């Protein structure tokens, strides 16, 4: 198997995971706080906020 192909799949997976985590945290934050500012802040922290919400809410 070509090493570049495997590396390209890893990069794309990482990009997709980061963007999905950000979108998920923004959606959760906006439905809870109804604030665009908090949605942006929580979008920056992405998966950290999603895990916090899942564990403590």
Residue pairs with C-beta under 8 A, 6 or more apart in sequence:
18 46
21 46
21 47
21 50
22 43
22 44
22 46
23 43
24 46
24 50
25 42
25 43
25 45
25 46
25 47
25 49
25 50
25 53
26 39
26 40
26 42
26 43
28 42
28 49
28 50
28 53
29 35
29 38
29 39
29 41
29 42
29 43
29 49
30 36
30 38
30 39
32 53
32 57
33 39
42 49
